[in-house]
C-alpha cells in the first residue's frame, strides 16, 4: 500500500520532452510516405474487387449503376457506382461499417467480415492469381 | 514495478484501482461502439479507452497495463456480441502491442503526448497488419494507413491530456494519498 502511494506521488510524468521530437519525426515521415503511396497507387479507371485475396471482379469506373458482388453463389453486397465514386450498399455483414465511406474518400473500401477489398487500379495492370475462379470483366 | 520483497504484489488499494480503471475502460470501450467510428473498417474505433490504460501505466506498470487491456478487450467484446469476431482479434492485437510500446517509451522518459500518440500509431499498424494477413489477404488496406494514423494521432493527443489531467485531479482531491 505504501509502495503504491509513493509510486503515485513520485511519478512526475510530463506532457512534453525534448526527445519526443525523434518520435514525431518518425511519425510524420511515415504518414507522408503512406499518404503519398496511397494516392500514387489508387489512380486509374478500373475497379478491382478482391475477395479473400484473389481478384474476382473488375469493371470500369465509367459504368454507372449497381453491381452485385457474389462469392460461392452467396450475395455479399452491392456496389453503387455513381459519378466516378463507389459506395457499398446492401451489405450482408452484421455491422455495415463498410457502407459508411466512399472510395474517393479513403482510396480503398474494405469489408473485414466478408474479406472483401475494393480498390482502383490502372488499366494496363495484368490480372494475376485467378486460379480456378471465374473472372468477370465488364 | 517497485514492489519490495515480502510485500504482496496486489494490495487491496492496487486491486481496487485496477478494478475501477478496468471498469471505466470497458465502459468507454462499449460507448465507442455506439459512436460512429472515424474509419469505415471493422475493429477501428476512436480509442479513447486508451487514456485509461495510460493512467494505469502511469500509476502502476506494464503488467497491470496488460491486464487492463486484455480484460477490456475481452469483456467489451463479450458485452457487445463481437467476441471472437474480426474486431476482437484486431482489438486485442492492437491494444497489447500499444501497451507494450507505451510502457517501453515511458520507461525511457518520453513525454506523455508522444507516448500516447506513438502507442496509437503502433496499435494501428498492428491492426492493419492483422487485417491484411488474417482477413483481407491483400496489402491494400495499408492505403488507409495515413488516414488512420492521422486520426490516431489526434485521439492520442487527447488521451494524453485526459490521462495527465485525470491523475492531477486524483491527486488534488486526495484520493491517491
Interface residues (C-beta under 8 A of the other chain):
Chain A: X1 X3 X4 X5 X6 X7 X8 X9 X11 X13 X14 X15 X16 X17 X19 X20 X23 X24 X27 X30 X31 X32 X34 X35 X37 X38 X41 X42 X50 X52 X53 X54 X95 X97 X98 X99 X100 X101 X106 X107 X108 X109 X110 X111 X112 X113 X115 X116 X117 X119
Chain B: X2 X3 X4 X7 X11 X12 X13 X14 X17 X36 X37 X39 X40 X41 X42 X43 X58 X59 X60 X85 X86 X87 X90 X105 X106 X109 X110 X111 X112 X113 X114 X117 X118 X121 X131 X135 X136 X137 X138 X140 X141 X142 X143 X144 X145 X146 X147 X149 X150 X153 X160 X161 X164 X167 X171 X176 X177
